[in-house]
Amino acid sequence: MTDKDALVLFMPSGKRGRFPVGMPVLEAARQLGVYVESVCGGRATCGRCQVSVQEGNFAKHKIVSANDHLSPIGPKEQRYAEVRDLPDGRRLSCSAQILGDLVIDVPQDTVINAQVVRKDSDGRVIERNAAVHMCYVEVEEPDMHKPLGDLDRLKTAITNDWKYENLDVDFHLISQVQSILRKGEWKVTAAIYKDEENGDRPRIIALYPGLKNEAYGIACDIGSTTIAMHLSSLLSGRTVASAGTSNPQIRFGEDLMSRVSYVMMNPDGREGMTNAVREALNGLIDKVCADGGISRQDILDAVFVGNPIMHHLFLGIDPTELGGAPFALAVSGAVHLKSSEVGLPMNAGTRVYMLPCIAGHVGADAAAATLTEGPHRQDEMMLLVDIGTNAEIVLGNRRRVVAASSPTGPAFEGAEISSGQRAAPGAIERVRIDPVTLEPRYRVIGIEPWSDEPGFAEAAADIRVTGICGSGIIEVVAEMFLAGIISEDGVVDGTLAARSPRTLQTGRTFSYLLQDGEPRITVTQNDVRAIQLAKAALYAGVKLLMDKQGIDHVDRIGLAGAFGTFIDPMYAMVLGLIPDCPLDKVKAVGNAAGTGARMALLNRGYRREIEETVSKIEKIETALESKFQEHFVFAMALPNKVDTFPELAKVVTLPERKATSDDGGEGGGRRRRRNRE
Amino acid sequence: MTDKDALVLFMPSGKRGRFPVGMPVLEAARQLGVYVESVCGGRATCGRCQVSVQEGNFAKHKIVSANDHLSPIGPKEQRYAEVRDLPDGRRLSCSAQILGDLVIDVPQDTVINAQVVRKDSDGRVIERNAAVHMCYVEVEEPDMHKPLGDLDRLKTAITNDWKYENLDVDFHLISQVQSILRKGEWKVTAAIYKDEENGDRPRIIALYPGLKNEAYGIACDIGSTTIAMHLSSLLSGRTVASAGTSNPQIRFGEDLMSRVSYVMMNPDGREGMTNAVREALNGLIDKVCADGGISRQDILDAVFVGNPIMHHLFLGIDPTELGGAPFALAVSGAVHLKSSEVGLPMNAGTRVYMLPCIAGHVGADAAAATLTEGPHRQDEMMLLVDIGTNAEIVLGNRRRVVAASSPTGPAFEGAEISSGQRAAPGAIERVRIDPVTLEPRYRVIGIEPWSDEPGFAEAAADIRVTGICGSGIIEVVAEMFLAGIISEDGVVDGTLAARSPRTLQTGRTFSYLLQDGEPRITVTQNDVRAIQLAKAALYAGVKLLMDKQGIDHVDRIGLAGAFGTFIDPMYAMVLGLIPDCPLDKVKAVGNAAGTGARMALLNRGYRREIEETVSKIEKIETALESKFQEHFVFAMALPNKVDTFPELAKVVTLPERKATSDDGGEGGGRRRRRNRE
């Protein structure tokens, strides 16, 4: 490196270095570890290595950058621009040479196939370092003097041009190498699969005549209720299509444990459920391929996540062991396989990667969500909760991460609730109760106005109001508490029956009438109890993890999954479902599991990151912790018998804490103000 | 190491070292790299690690060795001896501790399963270092506090006990690990596959509940005419069963080139031939399993060799390219695959290894023969010839090895010969001609006496004498030459018709009458020409290689294959089929290819050895060498126009060299004496 070397800064990575004048930009990027895609290996034919120059005086970096600090467009680049249409300002970094100081912009969305529609699942830009790498090579023709086989000369070419040593090849290609090489007139593109740096030898898994300028992967979250799949370009990183479907295993059992029971009671149960989920996946693959306008053959890599039972059933493993202590996983580590081994025919060389499971009830989906939200990458103590029949709970930061699951049961999904139902048109999803009149108003899925707004009745005539969904039940119980209809112990106050016709006596307990019509929708004492049990289980699990971490509050909360997307964090906190936290630090993280799968698809570095993280996560088995029961009992109260919610109190006035029988105190006033609508 | 350490010498390896008193013998062997099998990992249950003590004063080694220099038999060893019957004098090296200086004998034939019959293919003892290693482990039971999966705990146990790091597992085992671990009550035996030291990660390819004390492999030479298979124990190294069959591809074409033509002319030709050979292999597998009393499931590794066309057809590769210049192999390097990928269902984890091919017409069979005979391991210059439709020729020593093939055509196999036939009952295989009377006597396959001995006529009435096989045609032409019936130019001397009724005129040329009966068996001028052309091609190829090596004689000659087993080296030399060499240095090496396959099966070190050797072998394409034609013309003469045979002349008096028309000389006398019957 001399003073004559040019200073080059790559954006957005911010990596910089000095390089000799005349060096192609691509080579400089490689030396710095800046990811710039290239399929053709610097022959100016694939167009994947496009960059642009940011012109100007970047005083902070001491760089004056100008377009003419790159070599002029040469004949090869010119030909590419004419044939394939190079956008204004874009240069091929394999051809453009460094002549002076530069700020180089590496676009994250180099569109080569114009028909590709941008449809990113969450707009997140994932740095690419896929496990599958497309490598164009020109292979020596056969020569009687050097009788190396076709495959052997192909390997030599790849080793020379792309530095993959000691290559192996998928067996299905052995009988095809001959004809592909000849069809491509000794110019071919090999798909090289190399996941772990210190793992198996790099392998040729697909081979195409000529330049093959695209390869795709799928990332998929197999949820017990829904399955979501994204199709992404392994070269540009962009999501080309997304699709979802309900998990057809539902016909064998609504929740996880009923599916395990089905396996235990039916000789073909495991096989039936494995086939069902694989069939659904094949349907989704067809759909994303049709949407993306590509062939299944072009999918070369796939990442799947799911909870442990979905994970096992997808792989064809009997999940019975997960149905009882010690909840033994058949396999917890990451799994590598070929898509053909799990009945998903794509390319014969297509690989599948499954993220590791954290524990018997904390699956690869929780691992993927952890990868996405990255508690292990941050200083703040983050709580990550995925609420389902079992809540998967991860709590930690850069220093330490702990995880557990808690048996919340299906109440949050509307099951075990008298008027509960799935989140579908006709379900009450939002509820407010006037603390004076005790009259409710609510909002129904599929109906725009609230129940007390004009137009509601007309709409409700079309879409019948049929029940309460998960987020609705959270809100109505929380509002009943805030309105004084239920006590902090969760008892529906029968004395209110005198004040409002909404409080009904049913046997020895009381209910709250939400809709007096067909059907009649009430919240019964049993409903309240079911929610209390569920939220107490979740909260007790969280508290155990907080104990392990030695903390009394968390810095931020991520609520994963569909349920997390729809519940109002404030009401969740009023119920004491989650611990106190500034409300602006509580966010729904959507399908964090699906995003984590996509990260692992596009960058094998994330695979290593989550494997290492999972191996370090401390797993807490709630059933074995003596304090769980104590936390659970305290958490039966609303919001909690002992824990305070100072952050929540800043936005909503909680009913004054009633004296417990122990402290002999007297119940305080029931009136409360809400600071927040 | 202190003076108190004991000196231990292992035989037959001769490796020695000092070890602390108290160390188990097995551990000492491991530290020295002495191969002692062990499946149970030192638990005194598998019995594989048996050794014995050689007692006495070994002055040369300064060792006084005695049985009581081993610790007394302890309870575990005692239990093994009672339950499994430990032979007298044998000790389990995992339990026996070193107490003093010792000479330890490692038996090469530790028989554990008594029903196994010794039936070694060639008695050769092959040091074992198989690619498949049986590892017994005791796995931790599942624990809610440490929720590692079953497979993950299994891997941990193997890593701890057997030092295999970063283990992978075959996908088919993932769904079985659970039940196998429970069936074995957390004690299992894993078959670990690790071929190349720097190759892929070690893999679990099979898993058995409890102690699995045996594993088998097959070694197979796929010849164009016959297929030979050996079943060997991967643990003891012994050959348990052998079987052979004719190659059913014969129905598509007798010789290699007619099979290639069949592929070129029939759309399903390649598939038909691939299926045919795989079917035959499956039949052989059934046969060796039945003979060995084992299940196909117990075969975990397999090695196949064959000439390039057999190699390609077995793998499902179109061999058409091998039918014409530049004779391009689809793959020349060694190939790893699973047996299920080539339609040979055994264990789901069974691996297949194919040796590398040397060149377009010098196959994996020649590589295997090279491995067996080891020209690259010796100082002497060795010629290794496998005679078939194409002769595969390897010539070299420790410093340099060269190889070529020569298009001998099918004459040596009895084709293109008027009375030629396969080596089968009724075929003349040995011939002597009285130089005075010109009367022949001969020996026929299936008939014990010679034709001039008592009992021949009776036997010949049962087994009709129907033709001449390859070795017979070599002998009769050589004897005709020695008797003066044909000249050194190969012309049948018509002037002898006056002297003997055995010389017949047929048109413009003459024949020699071998059997005047039904059928009439003659050697025609065309027959002699066919043999001349074939042997000239072979010899010219050999000479080219000798030119490359810069030598005028070879030190030893190995004749591989069935043909090499049956021809008499002296007659081959009289014909000038092979170069001059002391006759005791010419030997039939039998199925050297099959033996090489068995070596590669039992010791992965031999795989690396032959891969490296093949990569270094210089390949000579005879068609491209200008001197080939010249060598060929000289080699048309008997034994050769220009080359002398001084070693041959020591045992047989060759006819005096006739002056050629060039030198204007006159034909010398034709009488000659034979020094050898």
Interface residues (C-beta under 8 A of the other chain):
Chain A: P142 D143 M144 H145 K146 P147 L148 G149 D150 L151 D152 K155 N166 D168 F171 H172 I174 S175 V177 Q178 S179 N198 G199 D200 R201 L315 G316 I317 D318 E321 A325 P326 F327 A328 L329 A330 V331 S332 G333 V335 H336 L337 K338 E341 C357 I358 A359 G360 K619 E621 A623 L624
Chain B: P142 D143 M144 H145 K146 P147 L148 G149 D150 L151 D152 K155 N166 D168 F171 H172 I174 S175 V177 Q178 S179 N198 G199 D200 R201 L315 G316 I317 D318 E321 A325 P326 F327 A328 L329 A330 V331 S332 G333 V335 H336 L337 K338 E341 C357 I358 A359 G360 K619 E621 A623 L624
